[in-house]
Amino acid sequence: MSKISERIRYIGVNDGEKSLFEGIWPLPFGISYNSYIIVDKKIALIDTIDEGFEREYLEKIKEEIGSRAIDYLVVNHMEPDHSSLISLILDIYPGILVVADAKALPMLKGYYGLGEDDVLVVRDGDKLNLGSCELTFHMTPMVHWPETMMTWLGAEKTLFSGDAFGTFGSLKDGITDLEYRCGCGDDCDCDDGHGCDCQEFNEKGECMHYCSEGFRNGEADAFGMYRNEMIRYYSNIVGKYGGAVQTALKKISGLPIERICSTHGPIWEKQVPEVIGLYDRMSRYEAEPGVCIVYGSMYGNTAEAARNLERELMALGIPVALHNLNVENCSAALRDVFRYSTLAVGSPTYNGAIFPPVEAFMHALSSRMIKGRRFFAFGSYTWAAASVRLLNEYASTHGFSLLHPGISFPQAYSPDKCNMKEIARIISGNI
């Protein structure tokens, strides 16, 4: 289905070939690049897509508007996965006028050679009449680039939100959340990633489905199906800019939104409140009770400590996510730091410093300005302990609260050197 309404048409594509988003973040379930056409007396194209899909994209446009010209190209966001086909569109539709925020001008010039005469610069609250309807533009800088904006089609109560409210993952069951069906039974508990056969599993065996409350047994639940990947997208891509997201949410809070058209993932119609609520909680750095354990290990000793901590926490009924940075991209670990209230980090001392994969993770974490997490550090050493002290310094510098001074144990792991049962008890009392 491409017709969202009489006015709005979907012309996006799925990308199942790209392995890394932005050259960093894994895409085990692919990704969609969403673009839209508004058909009225005048025609507006909302964003383009990434390169490599030119033929498919142009065919979709032609299917929707035939030989009609496109009057406006609205650029909500200049990142190349949404702007790569601007030059192509301008070549095929030479009379088109690009509509963008002033901060997009140097990017339009640098990427595509456009000048000020080629662009209709809009400001916060500006309107553009298409005939029977009009667009209103809302500037949302740093969600997640400085030039980003959202476009409001009031006649359809539809928000074209750019990257906001987007998610990793291709579109499989449809383009709107009304087309996705939960296949879980009443006894399914997808939250903890165990015992579920309703959806795909990632390389760690984690269920990629999370059933939303009230959505069971064949009801539409795209939010549930994409929730994990939505959190991962937010934490990896947007997470640094929680303050800017809060500002944007306040700006759009007075709009009677019934449909959100993001540039990635499903179009939200039934589950608009759930989607906005999730973004609100994440951008305020709110967390669910639980522990994210992240570790790297040279010879298995820190790994054994991490696995023992996981077992002790699970025995207390505490939700746990365990991430081995020796073999994992830090993408899922960042997701679970945003998700859970407590972070435990394990690292051996390496050349008098933190083990490099763990140090890279801590750097990625610090750049996201996450707040309010409880913290515990542990790790092994051979002749000189340093990693736990340095991890605690990281945590204290970034406003995390230390649950314990940390445990640095020499050489091989043993429960006597590293009492994870006691640590689990301390953590449980602070969940």
C-alpha positions as CSV (number, residue, x, y, z in Angstrom):
1,M,0.0,0.0,0.0
2,S,1.4,3.4,-0.9
3,K,-1.7,5.6,-0.4
4,I,-1.7,6.8,3.2
5,S,-4.6,9.1,2.5
6,E,-6.0,10.9,-0.5
7,R,-3.4,13.5,-0.1
8,I,-0.4,11.6,1.3
9,R,1.5,8.9,-0.6
10,Y,4.4,6.8,0.6
11,I,7.3,6.4,-1.8
12,G,10.0,5.0,0.5
13,V,12.2,2.0,0.1
14,N,13.7,-0.8,2.2
15,D,17.5,-1.3,2.4
16,G,18.4,-4.9,3.4
17,E,21.9,-4.8,2.1
18,K,23.6,-2.1,4.2
19,S,25.4,-3.7,7.1
20,L,26.3,-0.6,9.1
21,F,24.3,2.6,9.5
22,E,26.5,5.7,9.4
23,G,29.4,3.3,9.0
24,I,29.1,2.4,12.7
25,W,25.8,0.8,13.8
26,P,24.8,-2.8,12.8
27,L,21.6,-3.3,10.8
28,P,20.7,-6.9,11.4
29,F,17.1,-6.2,10.3
30,G,17.9,-3.6,7.6
31,I,16.4,-0.2,7.5
32,S,13.8,1.8,5.6
33,Y,14.3,5.2,4.0
34,N,10.9,7.0,4.0
35,S,9.9,9.7,1.6
36,Y,6.4,11.1,1.0
37,I,4.4,13.0,-1.6
38,I,1.5,15.3,-0.8
39,V,-0.8,15.6,-3.7
40,D,-2.9,18.8,-3.9
41,K,-3.3,21.7,-6.4
42,K,0.4,21.9,-5.9
43,I,2.6,18.9,-5.1
44,A,5.2,18.7,-2.3
45,L,7.8,16.0,-1.9
46,I,8.9,15.4,1.7
47,D,12.6,14.4,1.8
48,T,14.3,12.0,-0.6
49,I,16.1,8.8,0.1
50,D,19.6,7.3,0.1
51,E,21.5,6.6,-3.2
52,G,21.3,3.2,-4.8
53,F,17.5,3.1,-5.2
54,E,17.1,5.8,-7.9
55,R,15.1,3.7,-10.4
56,E,12.7,2.3,-7.8
57,Y,12.2,5.7,-6.3
58,L,11.4,7.5,-9.6
59,E,9.0,4.7,-10.6
60,K,7.1,5.2,-7.3
61,I,6.9,8.9,-7.9
62,K,5.6,8.4,-11.4
63,E,3.0,5.9,-10.2
64,E,1.6,8.5,-7.8
65,I,1.7,11.7,-9.9
66,G,2.1,10.6,-13.5
67,S,3.3,13.4,-15.6
68,R,2.6,16.2,-13.1
69,A,5.4,18.4,-11.9
70,I,6.6,18.6,-8.3
71,D,6.4,22.1,-7.0
72,Y,8.2,21.8,-3.7
73,L,10.9,19.6,-2.2
74,V,10.7,20.0,1.6
75,V,14.0,19.1,3.2
76,N,13.5,18.3,6.9
77,H,17.0,16.9,7.4
78,M,20.1,17.0,5.3
79,E,21.8,13.8,6.3
80,P,22.7,12.0,3.0
81,D,20.4,9.0,3.6
82,H,17.5,11.5,3.2
83,S,19.0,14.0,0.8
84,S,21.1,12.0,-1.6
85,L,18.7,12.2,-4.5
86,I,18.1,16.0,-4.3
87,S,20.2,16.6,-7.5
88,L,18.4,13.8,-9.4
89,I,15.0,15.3,-8.4
90,L,16.1,18.8,-9.5
91,D,17.3,17.5,-12.8
92,I,14.0,15.7,-13.6
93,Y,11.8,18.4,-12.1
94,P,13.7,21.6,-13.0
95,G,11.0,24.0,-11.8
96,I,11.0,22.6,-8.3
97,L,11.7,24.9,-5.3
98,V,13.6,23.5,-2.3
99,V,12.1,24.4,1.1
100,A,14.5,24.3,4.0
101,D,15.7,25.9,7.2
102,A,18.4,28.6,6.8
103,K,20.9,26.3,8.6
104,A,20.6,23.9,5.7
105,L,21.8,26.4,3.1
106,P,25.6,25.8,3.5
107,M,24.9,22.0,3.4
108,L,22.8,22.3,0.3
109,K,25.6,24.3,-1.3
110,G,28.3,22.0,-0.1
111,Y,26.6,18.7,-1.1
112,Y,24.6,19.7,-4.1
113,G,25.8,23.1,-5.3
114,L,22.6,25.0,-4.6
115,G,22.5,28.7,-4.0
116,E,20.1,31.0,-2.1
117,D,18.0,31.5,-5.2
118,D,17.3,27.8,-5.4
119,V,15.9,27.6,-1.8
120,L,12.8,28.9,-0.1
121,V,14.1,29.5,3.4
122,V,11.4,29.0,6.1
123,R,11.4,29.9,9.8
124,D,9.6,28.6,12.8
125,G,5.8,28.8,12.2
126,D,6.0,29.7,8.5
127,K,3.3,28.3,6.3
128,L,3.2,27.1,2.7
129,N,-0.1,26.8,0.8
130,L,-0.6,23.8,-1.5
131,G,-4.2,24.5,-2.5
132,S,-6.7,22.9,-0.2
133,C,-4.2,22.5,2.6
134,E,-1.1,24.1,3.9
135,L,2.2,23.1,5.5
136,T,3.5,24.6,8.7
137,F,7.2,24.3,9.6
138,H,8.6,23.8,13.1
139,M,12.3,24.2,13.6
140,T,13.8,21.4,15.7
141,P,17.5,22.1,15.8
142,M,19.8,19.2,17.0
143,V,17.2,16.5,16.5
144,H,19.8,15.5,15.6
145,W,21.5,18.0,13.2
146,P,21.3,21.8,13.5
147,E,19.2,22.3,10.4
148,T,16.4,19.8,11.2
149,M,12.8,20.7,11.2
150,M,9.4,19.0,11.2
151,T,6.6,19.7,8.8
152,W,3.0,19.8,9.9
153,L,0.1,19.1,7.6
154,G,-2.8,20.3,9.7
155,A,-5.6,19.2,7.3
156,E,-4.4,15.6,7.8
157,K,-3.3,16.0,11.4
158,T,0.0,14.5,10.2
159,L,3.5,15.3,11.4
160,F,6.4,14.7,9.0
161,S,9.0,14.4,11.8
162,G,12.4,13.8,10.1
163,D,14.5,11.3,12.0
164,A,12.5,11.8,15.2
165,F,10.4,8.8,16.2
166,G,12.3,6.6,13.7
167,T,13.7,3.2,14.1
168,F,16.2,0.7,12.7
169,G,14.6,-2.2,10.8
170,S,13.0,-2.6,7.4
171,L,9.3,-2.4,6.8
172,K,8.0,-6.0,6.4
173,D,4.3,-6.3,7.2
174,G,3.2,-2.9,5.9
175,I,4.0,0.8,6.1
176,T,1.7,1.8,8.9
177,D,1.4,0.5,12.5
178,L,-2.1,-0.6,11.7
179,E,-0.8,-3.3,9.4
180,Y,1.5,-5.1,11.9
181,R,0.1,-7.9,14.0
182,C,1.3,-9.2,17.3
183,G,1.6,-13.0,17.2
184,C,2.1,-13.5,20.9
185,G,-0.2,-15.4,23.2
186,D,-1.2,-14.2,26.6
187,D,1.6,-16.1,28.3
188,C,4.4,-14.6,26.2
189,D,6.9,-12.5,28.0
190,C,9.0,-10.9,25.3
191,D,10.4,-8.2,27.6
192,D,13.1,-10.5,29.0
193,G,14.0,-12.1,25.7
194,H,13.2,-15.6,26.9
195,G,10.6,-18.1,25.8
196,C,9.2,-16.3,22.9
197,D,8.6,-17.7,19.4
198,C,6.7,-14.8,17.9
199,Q,9.4,-12.8,16.3
200,E,13.0,-12.9,15.0
201,F,16.0,-13.3,17.2
202,N,19.3,-11.4,16.9
203,E,22.7,-13.0,17.0
204,K,22.7,-13.1,20.8
205,G,19.4,-15.0,20.9
206,E,17.5,-11.9,22.1
207,C,13.9,-11.6,21.0
208,M,13.4,-8.5,19.0
209,H,9.8,-8.3,19.9
210,Y,8.4,-6.5,22.9
211,C,4.6,-6.7,23.3
212,S,3.1,-3.5,24.4
213,E,0.5,-3.5,27.1
214,G,-2.9,-4.2,25.8
215,F,-1.7,-5.5,22.4
216,R,-2.0,-9.3,22.3
217,N,-3.3,-12.1,20.1
218,G,-3.4,-10.6,16.7
219,E,-3.9,-6.9,17.5
220,A,-1.8,-4.3,15.7
221,D,1.4,-3.7,17.6
222,A,4.2,-2.3,15.4
223,F,5.4,-0.4,18.4
224,G,5.9,-3.6,20.3
225,M,7.7,-5.2,17.3
226,Y,10.1,-2.3,16.8
227,R,10.5,-1.1,20.4
228,N,14.0,-2.6,20.9
229,E,15.3,-1.2,17.6
230,M,13.6,2.1,18.2
231,I,15.5,2.4,21.5
232,R,18.7,1.4,19.8
233,Y,18.2,3.9,17.1
234,Y,17.5,6.7,19.6
235,S,20.4,5.8,21.9
236,N,22.9,5.4,19.0
237,I,21.9,8.3,16.8
238,V,19.9,10.9,18.8
239,G,20.8,10.1,22.4
240,K,23.3,13.0,22.9
241,Y,20.5,15.5,22.3
242,G,18.0,14.8,25.0
243,G,17.6,18.5,25.8
244,A,16.9,19.3,22.2
245,V,14.4,16.5,21.9
246,Q,12.5,17.8,25.0
247,T,12.4,21.2,23.4
248,A,11.0,19.7,20.2
249,L,8.4,17.7,22.1
250,K,7.2,20.8,23.9
251,K,7.0,22.6,20.5
252,I,4.7,20.0,19.0
253,S,2.8,19.2,22.2
254,G,-0.1,21.5,21.1
255,L,-0.6,19.8,17.8
256,P,-3.5,17.3,17.5
257,I,-1.3,14.7,16.0
258,E,-3.0,11.6,14.6
259,R,-0.3,10.4,12.3
260,I,3.6,10.6,12.5
261,C,5.5,10.1,9.3
262,S,9.1,9.5,10.2
263,T,12.0,9.0,7.8
264,H,12.8,5.5,9.2
265,G,10.4,2.8,10.3
266,P,6.6,2.5,10.3
267,I,4.1,5.3,9.9
268,W,2.5,5.8,13.4
269,E,-1.3,6.1,13.5
270,K,-2.7,3.8,16.2
271,Q,0.3,4.0,18.5
272,V,1.2,7.7,18.4
273,P,0.9,8.2,22.2
274,E,3.2,5.2,22.8
275,V,5.8,6.5,20.4
276,I,5.8,10.0,21.7
277,G,5.8,8.7,25.3
278,L,8.9,6.6,24.7
279,Y,10.8,9.5,23.2
280,D,9.8,11.7,26.2
281,R,11.1,9.1,28.7
282,M,14.3,8.5,26.8
283,S,15.1,12.2,26.3
284,R,14.5,12.7,30.0
285,Y,16.9,9.8,30.6
286,E,14.3,7.8,32.6
287,A,15.0,4.2,33.0
288,E,13.3,0.9,33.7
289,P,14.5,-1.2,36.8
290,G,17.3,-3.5,35.6
291,V,21.0,-3.8,35.1
292,C,23.1,-3.5,31.9
293,I,26.4,-5.4,32.3
294,V,29.1,-4.4,29.8
295,Y,32.5,-6.0,29.8
296,G,35.7,-6.8,27.9
297,S,38.1,-9.6,28.9
298,M,41.6,-10.5,27.9
299,Y,41.9,-14.1,29.2
300,G,38.4,-14.8,30.5
301,N,38.7,-13.7,34.2
302,T,36.7,-10.5,33.9
303,A,34.2,-12.4,31.7
304,E,33.7,-15.0,34.4
305,A,33.0,-12.2,36.9
306,A,30.5,-10.7,34.6
307,R,28.7,-13.9,34.0
308,N,28.6,-14.6,37.8
309,L,27.1,-11.2,38.4
310,E,24.5,-11.9,35.7
311,R,23.5,-15.2,37.4
312,E,23.3,-13.6,40.9
313,L,21.1,-10.8,39.6
314,M,18.8,-13.1,37.7
315,A,18.4,-15.3,40.8
316,L,17.0,-12.2,42.5
317,G,14.6,-11.6,39.7
318,I,16.3,-8.5,38.4
319,P,16.2,-7.9,34.6
320,V,19.7,-8.1,33.1
321,A,21.3,-7.4,29.7
322,L,24.8,-8.8,29.3
323,H,27.2,-7.4,26.6
324,N,30.6,-8.8,25.7
325,L,32.5,-6.0,23.9
326,N,35.2,-8.4,22.7
327,V,32.7,-9.6,20.1
328,E,29.9,-7.1,20.0
329,N,29.5,-3.6,18.6
330,C,28.6,-1.3,21.4
331,S,25.3,-0.4,19.8
332,A,23.1,-2.8,21.8
333,A,25.0,-2.0,25.0
334,L,24.2,1.7,24.6
335,R,20.6,0.8,24.0
336,D,20.4,-1.0,27.3
337,V,22.2,1.7,29.2
338,F,19.3,4.0,28.1
339,R,16.8,1.3,29.0
340,Y,18.0,0.2,32.5
341,S,18.7,2.1,35.7
342,T,22.0,0.5,36.7
343,L,25.2,0.0,34.7
344,A,27.9,-2.5,35.7
345,V,31.2,-2.2,33.7
346,G,34.0,-4.8,33.8
347,S,37.5,-4.3,32.4
348,P,40.9,-5.8,33.0
349,T,43.8,-3.4,33.5
350,Y,45.5,-3.1,30.1
351,N,48.9,-1.2,29.8
352,G,47.9,0.7,33.0
353,A,44.6,1.7,31.5
354,I,41.1,0.5,30.7
355,F,40.8,-2.4,28.2
356,P,40.5,-0.7,24.8
357,P,37.0,-2.0,23.8
358,V,35.7,-0.9,27.2
359,E,37.4,2.4,26.9
360,A,35.8,3.0,23.5
361,F,32.4,2.1,25.0
362,M,32.9,4.6,27.9
363,H,33.8,7.3,25.4
364,A,30.7,6.6,23.4
365,L,28.6,6.6,26.6
366,S,30.1,9.9,27.8
367,S,29.3,11.6,24.5
368,R,25.6,10.8,24.9
369,M,25.4,12.8,28.1
370,I,23.2,10.2,29.8
371,K,22.2,11.0,33.3
372,G,21.1,9.4,36.5
373,R,22.5,5.9,36.3
374,R,23.8,3.9,39.2
375,F,27.2,2.5,38.5
376,F,29.4,-0.4,39.6
377,A,32.9,-1.3,38.2
378,F,34.9,-4.5,38.4
379,G,37.9,-6.1,36.7
380,S,41.0,-8.2,36.9
381,Y,44.7,-7.2,36.9
382,T,48.0,-9.0,37.0
383,W,50.6,-6.7,38.7
384,A,49.0,-3.3,39.0
385,A,45.3,-2.4,39.3
386,A,44.0,0.7,37.4
387,S,40.9,-0.1,35.4
388,V,38.3,0.1,38.2
389,R,39.7,3.4,39.5
390,L,39.6,4.9,36.0
391,L,36.1,3.5,35.3
392,N,34.9,5.1,38.6
393,E,36.5,8.4,37.5
394,Y,34.6,8.2,34.2
395,A,31.3,7.5,36.1
396,S,31.8,10.3,38.7
397,T,32.8,12.8,36.0
398,H,29.5,12.1,34.2
399,G,27.2,12.3,37.2
400,F,26.7,8.6,37.8
401,S,26.2,7.5,41.4
402,L,28.6,4.8,42.6
403,L,26.9,1.9,44.3
404,H,30.2,0.4,45.5
405,P,33.9,1.4,45.4
406,G,34.3,-1.4,42.8
407,I,36.1,-4.7,42.9
408,S,39.5,-5.1,41.4
409,F,40.8,-8.7,41.8
410,P,44.2,-10.1,41.0
411,Q,44.8,-12.8,38.5
412,A,42.2,-15.5,38.2
413,Y,38.6,-15.0,39.2
414,S,37.2,-16.6,42.3
415,P,34.1,-15.8,44.5
416,D,36.4,-15.1,47.4
417,K,38.2,-12.3,45.4
418,C,35.0,-11.0,43.8
419,N,31.8,-11.6,45.7
420,M,29.1,-11.0,43.1
421,K,26.4,-12.4,45.4
422,E,27.0,-9.4,47.7
423,I,27.2,-7.0,44.8
424,A,23.9,-8.3,43.4
425,R,22.3,-7.8,46.9
426,I,23.6,-4.2,47.0
427,I,22.3,-3.5,43.4
428,S,18.9,-5.0,44.2
429,G,18.5,-2.7,47.1
430,N,19.0,0.3,44.8
431,I,16.8,-0.8,41.9
